Amino acid sequence: ASPAPAAPAAPAARPAEQRGPERLSANDWAEIEAENARARERLGSAPAPGPAGTSLLDKALSADAMLLFAVDGAVPEVVNGRVAQIAFVAGVGAEAVTGETLPNQFHDHVFSLAFVSTLVFLASFAPGAMGKKYTSEPSSKGAFGPFSPTKELVHGRLAMVGLAAAFYLEATTGHAFWVR
């Protein structure tokens, strides 16, 4: 009698389904580490501001930090959500006071929008710059009173949808939506 066929192994998650550092194989990590070593060799014995690999620039350009900026990383959604929350509240508040539509506000105040967006982006990385532990998942920060990473993501998503809807409504109707 022939032996019974072995049960099929559970399929491994495809790379497209994996998120963050888990999507890289051991070989990928080995290549990254080898490239980092070659880059350090090319730099030679240039004096570093601190122990090797601990400067702010080293941390900012590390493979782990770059994964934060990937399409499926934490940074795009978290930072865009924070900017959208501020833009929505500021835009609706200014519209209620001045009667100016959101598209007109964004057109007339581009510098203010760029300044606040940059400020929010930089502030999002302040914990990492101050030596605090910041990973690719917002949940690494934990909850603070009624505030939680999940609520931040949900409110950011709602603000992005609200901004898009308000822009569409006000651009198609030509008048302010939030003013009676």
ABEGO torsion letter per residue (X at the ends): XBBBBBBBBBBBBBAAABBEAAABBAAAAAAAAAAAAAAAAAAEABBBABBBGABAAAAAABAAAAAAABAABAAAAAAAAAAAAAAAAAAAAAAAAAGBBAAAAAAAAAAAAAAAAAAAAAAAAAAAAAGBBBBABAAAAEBBEABBAAAAAAAAAAAAAAAAAAAAAAAAAGBBAABX
